[in-house]
Amino acid sequence: METIDAIIGRRSVRKYTTQPILDSDVQDIITAGLYAPSAIDLQPWYFVVIKSPEKLEEFREFMSEVYDKFEPVLLERFANHPATIAETKVFLKSLGGTQCCILAFMYQPDYPDKKGVIEGVSAAIQNMLLAAYDKGIGSCWMTAPTRAGMEEDIRLRYAPDHGDFIAAVTLGYPALTPKAPKRKMGRYQII
């Protein structure tokens, strides 16, 4: 697969089949994240992979709480799109039937350049999304826990000895792949 095809073809998948993801594929996806660029080579990421059915169910219950706190954000952002709100509710509470979820954190809590660290962790997440797509595995980058103000709850529960929670990524074989949203114009200039 050409890199540009992966970048343009990758979609946020929110509904997965029950087909399990091989451990070797999860390892390859994580490895792609570890090879992301980072400011002054800090490699400031730490990942927790949730794969056991019991731990996934526990995380789904937590995400149900997240939805309850995140709902006002959705109601404001998508006031004229109730179907989007309903779909998001189903996804956040079920995680789309994911077989695997990756939680991304800062490796340590006390980086002086927090913005640069967030950028590095975000680059690692993007690498993982592209690696998953290359393997035919769907993914969705989730920031709802942060927007709901529950990032500290996730950190204490899953990575208490590490830094801030940045985002979660669900993984699974797509049951449904959405079309690309229309791109917004006027988002760059060449000078």
Buried (B, 14 or more C-beta within 10 A) or exposed (E): EEEEEBEEBBBBBBBBEEEEBEEEBBEBBBEBBEEBEBBEEBBBBBBBBBBEEEBBEBBBEBBBBBBEBBBEEBEEEBEEEEEEBEBBBBBBBBBBBBBBBBBBBBBBEEBEEBEBBBBBBBBBBBBBBBBBBBBEBBBBBBEBBBBBEBBEBBBEBBBEEBBBBBBBBBBBBBBEBEEEEEEEEEEEEEE
